Amino acid sequence: MVQLFSNSYVHIIVSTLVVYLFIVIAIRLFGKKELAQLSVVDLVFILLISNSVQNAMVGPDSTLSGGLVAAMTLFLFNYIFKYLQYRFPKLGKVVQGDETMLVYKGKMITAHMKIAKISEDELMEAVREHGVATIKEVDLAILEVDGSISVLSNQYQKVTVKRRKSHKVVTKQEG
């Protein structure tokens, strides 16, 4: 009879957790502008669950049970990780970072754009996709933690959020 926590299953669990953490850290280090609609944790979870039977996590164990142990480890750790981010907001800030102001009262904040690795062309494209013709018309543009760019214009009356990868524009008109 196969023991549930035999050495090979413990190895799968540990390997799976190491790969998960490595990818979370790597994505965090490479920047948020590539993420668009997913949080760092969501993206890592999707990438890893689809590869839960890969050698990096299960080693030579390509059995169904080995893949299921890796997948269950991902489900449990992702749940715990998200709970910890909710319970401890500082952890969420460390993992996902902060939003970055790119434009304030019609002026680009080039130092922030440089840190976020957003070019003027990319910013202008985002502004135009929000229906705003020039930077001078933008009251506030923010690179959100999920990689989207929010734009407030028309004296903060028109708010739009552009999802960078899907090219969807959500518009909210106030008052």
QUIQUIGI-V538194 format. One record per run of one state. SS is the DSSP state (alpha for helix, beta for strand, coil for the rest). FROM is the first residue (numbers start at 1). LEN is the number of residues. Records with the same first field share a line. If there is no record, write none. Layout:
BEGIN
SS->FROM-LEN / FROM-LEN
END
This chain:
BEGIN
coil->1-6 / 31-9 / 51-4 / 59-5 / 88-1 / 97-3 / 105-2 / 109-1 / 117-3 / 130-5 / 144-5 / 154-4 / 164-4 / 174-2
alpha->7-24 / 40-11 / 55-4 / 64-24 / 89-8 / 110-7 / 120-10 / 135-3
beta->100-5 / 107-2 / 138-6 / 149-5 / 158-6 / 168-6
END
